[in-house]
Structure formats: structure tokens, C-alpha cells
Amino acid sequence: MMLRAMRWVGWMILAAATVAPLAMLFFDLRGGPPAWSELRVGGRLAGILLRTVVIAAAAGVLATGLSLPALYAAAHARGERVRVLLFGMAAAPLLSPACVFGYSWMLAASQRGRLGRLLSLVGFNDDNAGPARAAVALATWLWPIPAMLLATSYLHGGRAAYRMARLDAGAVSAFVRGALPAMAGAAAAAFAIVFVLSMNESTIAPLVLTRTWPAEMAPEVLDSAMYGSPAAALAWKSWPVVGLVGVAALVAWPGLRRVWDSVEQETALDLGGAALSGGGGTALAVAVTALIALAPICIFVSELYSARISLGEAIHRVWTLYGAERRASLIVAGLAGMAGMAIAWSTCDLRLGRERSIGRVFRAVLLGSALLSALLPAELMAQLLVQLFNRRGIAGRLYDDTPVVWVLGIVARYGFFAAAMGWYAARRVPVEVLRQARIDGVNDAGAGFAVARPWVIWPIVAAAILMACLSLSEVAASLVLIPPRFGGSLAVALDNQMHYGRNLDVIVTTLMLLVPLAVFAMGLAIGWGGAEARRRKGAAGVVAAGNERGPLGSGG
């Protein structure tokens, strides 16, 4: 009964965060666009839009390239611990605020030490190198997305091509010439996803001293209040980015569809198995992956070391400095984590009973709305939620005095990923297990979960952790949705202070945020990886016992 109620709660949260605001947007857009003079992108904005497209495309290429060492290491690592370590390092950047990467590369570009001198040799520190710094910051933030997509594609096509190429080539050559071409669709999808996320990211560009479309459009959120429908005005002004994001989504869809269709029971942690040796390149690939994943932390630690400050005093000072923001952010993180778990469970359809057509349509509408909400600019979705809930009565109190609307903004931004984790969890359950459950008459959610628990529990837990950590990192939506009488956002407070340049208190606070997020990522990797190892070991034991009994079960 509780699991059935949680499923309905997940659907209701997803509907309130995505379907309701999108319905309001479409209703407000019914009057048609304003005059072309208000929509035309010319002069200064045209140059900024072109620069944004170039930065997003460069970030897509760099992120895909940075993911290859992790993929190579995971494909050749024989030990489970190494693959778990790689999984944790891939999860950590995605759980961190985007502004952290912009701030770290801003500090690196202004350092007077060895790193600063090295970067100056390639012009990274020049005043006009802002777009390059933005592309690098975006790539070091988003490279885990191509890594995970390519890892899944490697399992279902790339590995076979790699083994064939190894017959007459070395490890690196076979990987480049055999495995990578077989994963071209997944690589194109990864590039498109990074492009979409880069086009909507507004916090990195100002920190690395360049101008992009999302950063320029941020003031439009305030200016749109002058119109009868602020969200509609903002949507019409965002039409170039919305159009480009739509095209990128269409490019990504074929590759994503092939990856999703191939997902059965395997996970990225199964990459090694009976893998061929990668030689000394495996250790090098692990080291490069660690350097990429830990680059911001290394830069911040080097800043603290050069400043020679008392770390204990600095921690005590910043612990009291952002007390209100820390408490409010932790409350929202807890609520977002529970919402992510409910959403993941609501989309974890084990297909044990016959579903009505209206149920399939309802699920399709919710998932489509969640995907569209994730693709639209965060400021637009946040403005829609403000219009929807900032009304007299109960809804008004929800926005002013509680974090409910703030949490719904997090769900609108990232709820699709929690829903995808639930979908993935259901697809991991072996067909034989589901068939036997149907034969046994299992058609209840609770009984179905008990049967499928070894396969679905960790993806659902991952969805909760993902939503909680992303809520701590969200700036764009939080900036609009922070309740006036509840408390501030730690990510927003840090982002505001980062614009003043090198600040040791900000660096210490950022490290205090990054380290727990990295611990959560590694804990998730260890827990999920350990569960997968035990499940595979148990399955291998069952097969071995069956072989000992003989084909007829007679013991020989």
C-alpha cells in the first residue's frame, strides 16, 4: 500500500512541476508572437548568440574527448575496485555546481604559479580567451555524460568491435579504430546533450569573463515582469536558444534510442568482465581521469596552500557565515531527494499486470513534459512556477513561506533524470524473473518490488541522491524561486561571491560543499558496485551448482 501511494505521489509531483506550468505557458502563448521587431536578434545579441553556439559546440567536442580515458580505463580494468572508483569519479562532477568549474578555471587563469605560467603559454590567460575558458569549464563539468553513454554503447556493440580489432592491433589502436566507430551514434548523442546543457548554462560565462546568451538573458527575467504574461514574454525572447536546443535534441534522439533499446541487465560497472589487457595505457587512463575529475579541488587546494592560512579558523568562520543558507539548502535537498525517489519509483514499471490505455497515455504525457522542462531554460520554468503558485490563498503561502515551489523548480529542472533512472531500473530486471512472477500471480506493486529488489533498489537510491545533490548545486532556478521568508541558497550565495574574484572564504566554503558531494558520489559507486558484484557472484554460483547436478539434475 505504501509503495502504491509513493507511486501516486511521484506522478503528482511530476505533474505539478512540469505539466501544470507547461500548460500555463501554452495557454499564454495562444495569442501569438509579438512584433518581429521585438523578436529579431541583431547587432550585439547576434554576436553573443553565435559565440554561445561556438562555445557549446566546443564544449561538446571537448567533453566527449575527455570521457575517452575513463571509458578506456573501465573497459580494461580487471578489478572491481578500479571500476567502482571510475564510476565515483564520473558521478562527482555532475553533482557539483557549474559555477564551481567556472570559478576554478578563473583562478587557474589568474595564478602566478607554475599552472598559471603553463596556461599562459597557450594563451589561456589572455583577455580575449574567455570563450576558450568557458568551453573548458563546461567540458570538465559535463564529461561524465558522454562517458556514461559511451560506456553503455560499448557494452552493446563497441566491445565486440574492439575484440575483433584486437586480433591484429594493439590495445589503443584497436580501441580507436574498432570500438569508437561502432559507438558513433552514442557519441553524436553525447555531443548533442552536452550542447543542449551548455546552451542553457548561465553561471560559468561571467566567471571566465565572456558573454553568452543565457547570461545576457538572465536580466530579462526581471524585465519580463512588465508584460501581462512574464513567462510568455520570456519564452518568445528565448526562441533562438529553444530552436537550437530542439534541433540538438532531434540529433541526439537516434543515438539515445539505440542506447536505450540495448539496455537490459548490464551496467557500466560490468565493462571489464573478461576484458583484454590494455597494457600500461590503463594506469595512465585512470590517472588522467582522476586528474580531470579532481581538477577543481586541486586548483582550490593549491590556492589555499599558496595563501598559507589557518584552515581550522577559515572553516569556523565560513561555517557561521552561511548558516542560514546552509540550513535552507539542506532542507530543500532532503525534500528533493524524497521527490526524486518517488518519481523514480513511479516510472519503475515492472510490467507485471495489464495496463490500461489511459495509463500509458498519462505516463507518456508526464515523461514528455519532464523532458521538455529539462530542455527549456531554467529561468523560464522558474518564472512559470512563480506565476502558477504566487497567488492569494494557500498557493501564495506555499511560495512565500515554504520551500515547496523551490523543490518543484528542482523537479522541473532535473525530474526527467530521476524518471529515467526509474525506467532504467525496471529494464534491468531479467525477463525470466518477471515471467516467473506473473506465473506466480504477482501483480501488486509491493510484491513486485520484493521480487525485483536486487535490480531496482540502487537505481532508485541513485535517483534520490542525484536530486538531493543537484538541488544543492542549482543556481539558475534557485535564484528565482528562493522563498522571501524561508532562507537563501548556498549555491546562489557562493555564485554571488565568486564574481568578486579570489576570496579565500569562498574557496573554503566551496571545498566544504564539494567534498561531501564527492563522498556521496563515491558512496553511491561503492554501494551500487558492491551490490552488482554480489548479484553476479550469486548468479554464477547458481549456474555452477546447476552444472554440478548435471543436465537432468541427477548429480552428474
Order of alpha helices (4+ residues) and beta strands (2+ residues): alpha-alpha-alpha-alpha-alpha-alpha-alpha-alpha-alpha-alpha-alpha-alpha-alpha-alpha-alpha-alpha-alpha-alpha-alpha-alpha-alpha-alpha-alpha-alpha-alpha-alpha-alpha-alpha-alpha
